Amino acid sequence: MQVMQGKQCIQSLKAYQPGKPIEEVKREYGLSHVVKLASNENPYGCSPDVWALLALERGNLHLYPEGTAPLLLEQLSLYHQIATDQLVLGNGSDEIVHFLARAYLEPGVSSVMADFTFPRYEAVSMIAGANVRKVPLKEGVHDLAAFSAAITGDTRIVWLCNPNNPTGTMFTHDELVCFLDHIPAHILVVVDEAYAEYVVHVDYPRTVSLLAKYTQLVILRTFSKIFGLAALRVGYGIANPLVIEQLNRVREPFNINRLAQRAAVAALADTTFTEQCGRRNRDLLERFTLKLQEYNLPYFPSQTNFLLFSTGACDQELFSFMLARGIIVRPGSALGYPGYVRLTIGNAEEMQYFQECFSLFLEEKSG
Ligand SMILES: *Cc1c(COP(=O)(O)O)cnc(C)c1O
């Protein structure tokens, strides 16, 4: 049978392999309780205020949402002290990554990213037919000097993930400023800050404050992580109004649905909830890293709600071991780190259970 093939530039692209969904593991293993520590979701759910606002949409689901999401834009502009024309909303920040590629990448140009980082930057570049240049991480951290060196005449976008997924590491404000000082204004510098609200490091870049000086800067944020709204798909970009205007040209008219617009407004306002999530995360993350030190297992210092660490064994083996016990983790070999695992920091109970199973695993390996 003759079936028409897609574009040449997507032939080496593979469909995204997400962390295994809880429902699938329950079915496959006949388990009633499954813990997912694989996709960096918030183990505490979302703000309880979200539900009250969602109820306002009862009876409205047959109506298109407001295409520009004015309430959400206004709240975000107050939150970041910026103008609404510096903001673009996406169906997840993933979608804004797509907008950037749609608006700025094409065959004959290149985009530059870390090896290893969030895989969507590479995917969207390939879909646009652009070349991809990768810059190795230095001890798990973006090597910004090497990034400067990798930029050539055809470069249109530089993707920086800070803190980086999957390593959880970050570069500082001064490092970013020094980098930006060396980048020509026609090259976009995209800083993906999906985990910004988890960061405790005092020198984390104050990126919004740099927008006035560096017109090529694009900041990405999301409601999928600390705000706990991954299911509803809302992310946003902050940039120069002229860049935002380009992105809006390639945006679908109703990309943020009614429920998502309401939920995001409520989630943004509940700072008590997000601060509590941040504190609990930090506490459990630090406790777990102490355990790893006891086990003498290397890890990358994390500013996020996940941790990439060495299992001291084959990561697929650990993955299967955990799956059989109802825990889903992300094996490092899928992320460029064979032998490692990327673990989302769960709640206290989940971390306790993971630790028990992990001790068991290590005993079996050494025994
Ligand atoms: C989770 C994550 C996102 C968020 O994606 P959404 O589409 O907003 O859910 C973006 N970038 C990185 C690096 C992430 O880890």
The ligand as an SDF file (V2000), in Angstrom:
LIG
                    3D

 15 15  0  0  0  0  0  0  0  0999 V2000
    7.7100   20.7220   32.5020 C   0  0  0  0  0  0  0  0  0  0  0  0
    8.4950   21.6210   31.6540 C   0  0  0  0  0  0  0  0  0  0  0  0
    7.8710   22.5740   30.8680 C   0  0  0  0  0  0  0  0  0  0  0  0
    6.4070   22.7980   30.9700 C   0  0  0  0  0  0  0  0  0  0  0  0
    5.7010   22.3050   29.9290 O   0  0  0  0  0  0  0  0  0  0  0  0
    4.1580   22.6850   29.8230 P   0  0  0  0  0  0  0  0  0  0  0  0
    3.9380   22.5490   28.3760 O   0  0  0  0  0  0  0  0  0  0  0  0
    3.9830   24.0910   30.3110 O   0  0  0  0  0  0  0  0  0  0  0  0
    3.4230   21.6990   30.6540 O   0  0  0  0  0  0  0  0  0  0  0  0
    8.6470   23.4020   30.0760 C   0  0  0  0  0  0  0  0  0  0  0  0
    9.9820   23.3180   30.0960 N   0  0  0  0  0  0  0  0  0  0  0  0
   10.6110   22.4290   30.8720 C   0  0  0  0  0  0  0  0  0  0  0  0
   12.0750   22.4090   30.9030 C   0  0  0  0  0  0  0  0  0  0  0  0
    9.8860   21.5490   31.6640 C   0  0  0  0  0  0  0  0  0  0  0  0
   10.5280   20.6590   32.4080 O   0  0  0  0  0  0  0  0  0  0  0  0
  1  2  1  0
  2  3  1  0
  2 14  2  0
  3  4  1  0
  3 10  2  0
  4  5  1  0
  5  6  1  0
  6  7  2  0
  6  8  1  0
  6  9  1  0
 10 11  1  0
 11 12  2  0
 12 13  1  0
 12 14  1  0
 14 15  1  0
M  END
$$$$
